[in-house]
Amino acid sequence: MIIFQSNPLNQKLFLNKKMPYTCKECKLEFYSREGLEVHVLRKHTTPIPKGLDHFS
Protein backbone atom coordinates (compact mmCIF):
# COMPACT_ATOMS: atom_id res chain seq x y z
CA MET A 1 0.00 0.00 0.00
CA ILE A 2 1.42 3.34 -1.03
CA ILE A 3 1.04 6.14 1.48
CA PHE A 4 1.39 9.65 0.12
CA GLN A 5 2.86 12.47 2.16
CA SER A 6 0.34 15.26 2.66
CA ASN A 7 1.73 17.13 -0.29
CA PRO A 8 -0.93 18.96 -2.34
CA LEU A 9 0.72 18.01 -5.63
CA ASN A 10 0.73 14.32 -4.78
CA GLN A 11 -2.88 14.44 -3.67
CA LYS A 12 -3.92 16.19 -6.87
CA LEU A 13 -2.13 13.60 -9.01
CA PHE A 14 -3.75 10.82 -7.04
CA LEU A 15 -7.25 12.25 -7.39
CA ASN A 16 -6.92 12.88 -11.12
CA LYS A 17 -5.69 9.39 -11.80
CA LYS A 18 -8.21 7.12 -13.46
CA MET A 19 -9.11 4.24 -11.18
CA PRO A 20 -7.62 1.25 -12.94
CA TYR A 21 -9.73 -1.55 -11.46
CA THR A 22 -13.45 -1.90 -12.08
CA CYS A 23 -15.76 -4.51 -10.63
CA LYS A 24 -17.44 -6.32 -13.52
CA GLU A 25 -20.51 -7.10 -11.42
CA CYS A 26 -21.50 -3.65 -10.20
CA LYS A 27 -19.14 -1.22 -11.98
CA LEU A 28 -17.58 0.14 -8.80
CA GLU A 29 -14.07 1.42 -9.36
CA PHE A 30 -11.01 0.90 -7.17
CA TYR A 31 -7.54 2.40 -6.98
CA SER A 32 -5.87 -0.87 -6.07
CA ARG A 33 -6.18 -4.48 -7.04
CA GLU A 34 -6.36 -5.36 -3.34
CA GLY A 35 -9.38 -3.11 -2.87
CA LEU A 36 -11.13 -4.72 -5.81
CA GLU A 37 -10.35 -8.25 -4.65
CA VAL A 38 -11.63 -7.58 -1.13
CA HIS A 39 -14.80 -6.05 -2.55
CA VAL A 40 -15.44 -8.99 -4.88
CA LEU A 41 -14.81 -11.49 -2.09
CA ARG A 42 -17.20 -9.68 0.25
CA LYS A 43 -19.96 -8.79 -2.18
CA HIS A 44 -19.94 -11.23 -5.07
CA THR A 45 -18.43 -14.47 -3.84
CA THR A 46 -20.64 -17.12 -2.32
CA PRO A 47 -18.86 -19.42 0.10
CA ILE A 48 -18.06 -22.71 -1.60
CA PRO A 49 -18.80 -25.87 0.39
CA LYS A 50 -15.65 -27.69 1.46
CA GLY A 51 -14.49 -30.23 -1.07
CA LEU A 52 -16.07 -28.47 -4.04
CA ASP A 53 -13.53 -25.75 -4.65
CA HIS A 54 -10.69 -26.76 -6.91
CA PHE A 55 -8.30 -24.04 -5.81
CA SER A 56 -7.46 -25.12 -2.28
JOUR-V520660 format. One record per run of one state. SS is the DSSP state (helix for helix, strand for strand, loop for the rest). FROM is the first residue (numbers start at 1). TO is the last residue. If there is no record, write none. Layout:
[[SS,FROM,TO] [SS,FROM,TO]]
This chain:
[[loop,1,7] [helix,8,16] [loop,17,20] [strand,21,22] [loop,23,28] [strand,29,30] [loop,31,32] [helix,33,44] [loop,45,56]]
